[in-house]
Amino acid sequence: MSGRVFIIDVTNRDGVQASRTALPKLSKTMINIYLDGMGVYQSEIGFPTLGHEVNYINANLELSRIGVIKRMRLEGWCRAIPEDIELALRNCPALKHLNICLPTSETMISAKFSGRKSWKDIIDTLTASVRLAKSMGVETLCIGAEDASRTDVEKLIEFGLAGKEAGADRFRYSDTVGSDEPISMYDKIRTLTAATGLPIELHCHNDLGMAVAVSLAGAQGAAESGCDAYINTTINGVGERAGNCDLVSTLLALKFSPSLKDKLICDEHLDLRQSWNIARYAANAFNIPIPPNQPGVGANAFAHESGIHADGALKDRRSYELYEPCDVGRGEPELLETGRIITTGEYGGLKGFRHVYDKLAVSFRSDKEARKVLNLVQYANLHTQKPLVPDELKLIANYPDIASRILTVSP
């Protein structure tokens, strides 16, 4: 068996589409930086065709160019139609990784096009879109089959082969309504990858509570066909309806499931110890608390009360724990200041601002330079509507011009 498993996190594209949630552009940027530090292969950065995303995307591409985002690829998403591809690459000319998508199930094609498009039209549009994207300099292109789980496998093979012949690099299988289950997913992905030879992206929703299990089963099917698998995740599983495949849960399964860790070769760059930090940051940014029973990062993940359990855990944690708090970056005490606190934000002044930055060991050459950063900090606080965390403050001070672009959204 060959084939490896990589993580493509889609928090900044699919996660933000969850109803009644919002994620500021500064928060999306920090998530990209944290994902990069965690060793994630690629982040689906957002929508390069959407006006209010353009400055943020271009600013993050600049952070990647200068090495703030060190290794992780930044990928845009758009519909697989020529007009969208042209607009995406006109808005964000430095974008080199793109995911394009078309519906493939009869249900979706009928609902979206009301008889105006046939299956042949879908294939023709896909082929033209792939060729256009490649001609415009896209280096890695993934073709997405929306509602793949309700599409006949033979049609998915035809879709994949047509895209591959036109120049596509990867196939995204989207379980759009979360209807798949692990055994059928394994069979379908093994068949699909064997027939096309294309690396597979597994994009699973959690409507039946099986997104992580289904994604891992698909990855195993791909690996047994000799193809790489790219599991799409979101931080804390945030996403449309019941959410997406959870990032930390997926990494825990890959590392600590006795059977999976012997069957699937995982990207060696992944650092599970960053889990606690990124999960807490995203929860605060989204205003969605981490559920107490969330694997690895929930408040009860390492809590024991039952007499038998507490006794066993105190004697040997392996009695009732599969992994240790330190494996996910937990275990250190947290300090909370209870005396005088000086903060800086939307209405902060220069004295308080300098005090805050002195504590972060960040200095300024002059009051003029400090006031420029203070102005950005004020806007950033207004932008996020939350106290800025130290990493956000440092990013703004170190890269003020890029931060200004991230905070600028033009109507």
JOZI-V728896 format. One record per residue. N is the residue number from 1. RES is the residue in three letters. OMEGA is omega in whole degrees, 0 to 359 (999 if undefined). Layout:
# JOZI-V728896
[[N/RES/OMEGA] [N/RES/OMEGA]]
This chain:
# JOZI-V728896
[[1/MET/174] [2/SER/183] [3/GLY/182] [4/ARG/181] [5/VAL/178] [6/PHE/178] [7/ILE/168] [8/ILE/182] [9/ASP/184] [10/VAL/178] [11/THR/186] [12/ASN/174] [13/ARG/183] [14/ASP/180] [15/GLY/183] [16/VAL/178] [17/GLN/177] [18/ALA/181] [19/SER/176] [20/ARG/173] [21/THR/176] [22/ALA/180] [23/LEU/179] [24/PRO/181] [25/LYS/177] [26/LEU/179] [27/SER/177] [28/LYS/178] [29/THR/179] [30/MET/178] [31/ILE/176] [32/ASN/180] [33/ILE/179] [34/TYR/177] [35/LEU/177] [36/ASP/178] [37/GLY/180] [38/MET/179] [39/GLY/178] [40/VAL/186] [41/TYR/187] [42/GLN/173] [43/SER/172] [44/GLU/197] [45/ILE/181] [46/GLY/188] [47/PHE/181] [48/PRO/176] [49/THR/185] [50/LEU/188] [51/GLY/185] [52/HIS/177] [53/GLU/193] [54/VAL/180] [55/ASN/179] [56/TYR/181] [57/ILE/180] [58/ASN/178] [59/ALA/178] [60/ASN/174] [61/LEU/176] [62/GLU/176] [63/LEU/176] [64/SER/182] [65/ARG/183] [66/ILE/172] [67/GLY/174] [68/VAL/166] [69/ILE/198] [70/LYS/189] [71/ARG/189] [72/MET/176] [73/ARG/176] [74/LEU/187] [75/GLU/174] [76/GLY/179] [77/TRP/171] [78/CYS/177] [79/ARG/180] [80/ALA/173] [81/ILE/186] [82/PRO/182] [83/GLU/180] [84/ASP/181] [85/ILE/178] [86/GLU/180] [87/LEU/181] [88/ALA/184] [89/LEU/172] [90/ARG/179] [91/ASN/186] [92/CYS/186] [93/PRO/179] [94/ALA/181] [95/LEU/184] [96/LYS/182] [97/HIS/189] [98/LEU/173] [99/ASN/180] [100/ILE/193] [101/CYS/173] [102/LEU/174] [103/PRO/181] [104/THR/182] [105/SER/177] [106/GLU/179] [107/THR/182] [108/MET/182] [109/ILE/179] [110/SER/183] [111/ALA/186] [112/LYS/187] [113/PHE/174] [114/SER/176] [115/GLY/182] [116/ARG/182] [117/LYS/176] [118/SER/176] [119/TRP/177] [120/LYS/178] [121/ASP/178] [122/ILE/180] [123/ILE/180] [124/ASP/179] [125/THR/178] [126/LEU/183] [127/THR/180] [128/ALA/181] [129/SER/179] [130/VAL/181] [131/ARG/179] [132/LEU/182] [133/ALA/180] [134/LYS/179] [135/SER/181] [136/MET/172] [137/GLY/177] [138/VAL/184] [139/GLU/175] [140/THR/185] [141/LEU/177] [142/CYS/178] [143/ILE/184] [144/GLY/175] [145/ALA/179] [146/GLU/182] [147/ASP/178] [148/ALA/183] [149/SER/177] [150/ARG/179] [151/THR/177] [152/ASP/184] [153/VAL/179] [154/GLU/177] [155/LYS/177] [156/LEU/177] [157/ILE/178] [158/GLU/179] [159/PHE/181] [160/GLY/181] [161/LEU/178] [162/ALA/178] [163/GLY/180] [164/LYS/180] [165/GLU/180] [166/ALA/176] [167/GLY/180] [168/ALA/184] [169/ASP/187] [170/ARG/180] [171/PHE/176] [172/ARG/175] [173/TYR/183] [174/SER/171] [175/ASP/195] [176/THR/181] [177/VAL/176] [178/GLY/186] [179/SER/183] [180/ASP/171] [181/GLU/193] [182/PRO/186] [183/ILE/180] [184/SER/179] [185/MET/178] [186/TYR/182] [187/ASP/183] [188/LYS/182] [189/ILE/177] [190/ARG/178] [191/THR/184] [192/LEU/181] [193/THR/178] [194/ALA/183] [195/ALA/185] [196/THR/185] [197/GLY/181] [198/LEU/168] [199/PRO/188] [200/ILE/168] [201/GLU/181] [202/LEU/186] [203/HIS/190] [204/CYS/176] [205/HIS/195] [206/ASN/185] [207/ASP/177] [208/LEU/178] [209/GLY/185] [210/MET/188] [211/ALA/180] [212/VAL/181] [213/ALA/181] [214/VAL/179] [215/SER/181] [216/LEU/177] [217/ALA/177] [218/GLY/178] [219/ALA/179] [220/GLN/177] [221/GLY/179] [222/ALA/181] [223/ALA/181] [224/GLU/172] [225/SER/179] [226/GLY/182] [227/CYS/174] [228/ASP/177] [229/ALA/179] [230/TYR/183] [231/ILE/175] [232/ASN/181] [233/THR/165] [234/THR/180] [235/ILE/183] [236/ASN/178] [237/GLY/183] [238/VAL/179] [239/GLY/183] [240/GLU/178] [241/ARG/182] [242/ALA/174] [243/GLY/184] [244/ASN/176] [245/CYS/185] [246/ASP/183] [247/LEU/187] [248/VAL/179] [249/SER/180] [250/THR/180] [251/LEU/177] [252/LEU/180] [253/ALA/180] [254/LEU/184] [255/LYS/191] [256/PHE/173] [257/SER/184] [258/PRO/181] [259/SER/184] [260/LEU/185] [261/LYS/176] [262/ASP/183] [263/LYS/186] [264/LEU/178] [265/ILE/187] [266/CYS/175] [267/ASP/186] [268/GLU/182] [269/HIS/185] [270/LEU/182] [271/ASP/183] [272/LEU/182] [273/ARG/177] [274/GLN/187] [275/SER/185] [276/TRP/182] [277/ASN/184] [278/ILE/179] [279/ALA/179] [280/ARG/180] [281/TYR/182] [282/ALA/179] [283/ALA/179] [284/ASN/182] [285/ALA/180] [286/PHE/189] [287/ASN/177] [288/ILE/181] [289/PRO/175] [290/ILE/178] [291/PRO/181] [292/PRO/183] [293/ASN/178] [294/GLN/181] [295/PRO/174] [296/GLY/189] [297/VAL/177] [298/GLY/183] [299/ALA/183] [300/ASN/185] [301/ALA/179] [302/PHE/182] [303/ALA/181] [304/HIS/177] [305/GLU/179] [306/SER/185] [307/GLY/182] [308/ILE/182] [309/HIS/180] [310/ALA/179] [311/ASP/181] [312/GLY/181] [313/ALA/179] [314/LEU/178] [315/LYS/180] [316/ASP/186] [317/ARG/181] [318/ARG/177] [319/SER/185] [320/TYR/178] [321/GLU/181] [322/LEU/181] [323/TYR/185] [324/GLU/177] [325/PRO/182] [326/CYS/179] [327/ASP/179] [328/VAL/176] [329/GLY/180] [330/ARG/174] [331/GLY/179] [332/GLU/177] [333/PRO/178] [334/GLU/181] [335/LEU/179] [336/LEU/179] [337/GLU/180] [338/THR/178] [339/GLY/181] [340/ARG/181] [341/ILE/175] [342/ILE/178] [343/THR/175] [344/THR/183] [345/GLY/188] [346/GLU/182] [347/TYR/183] [348/GLY/176] [349/GLY/188] [350/LEU/182] [351/LYS/179] [352/GLY/178] [353/PHE/180] [354/ARG/179] [355/HIS/180] [356/VAL/182] [357/TYR/175] [358/ASP/180] [359/LYS/177] [360/LEU/181] [361/ALA/176] [362/VAL/181] [363/SER/181] [364/PHE/184] [365/ARG/183] [366/SER/175] [367/ASP/179] [368/LYS/179] [369/GLU/180] [370/ALA/182] [371/ARG/177] [372/LYS/180] [373/VAL/177] [374/LEU/179] [375/ASN/178] [376/LEU/178] [377/VAL/178] [378/GLN/178] [379/TYR/180] [380/ALA/178] [381/ASN/175] [382/LEU/182] [383/HIS/184] [384/THR/185] [385/GLN/179] [386/LYS/171] [387/PRO/181] [388/LEU/179] [389/VAL/183] [390/PRO/181] [391/ASP/177] [392/GLU/179] [393/LEU/180] [394/LYS/179] [395/LEU/181] [396/ILE/181] [397/ALA/184] [398/ASN/184] [399/TYR/186] [400/PRO/182] [401/ASP/177] [402/ILE/178] [403/ALA/179] [404/SER/179] [405/ARG/179] [406/ILE/184] [407/LEU/183] [408/THR/178] [409/VAL/185] [410/SER/178] [411/PRO/999]]
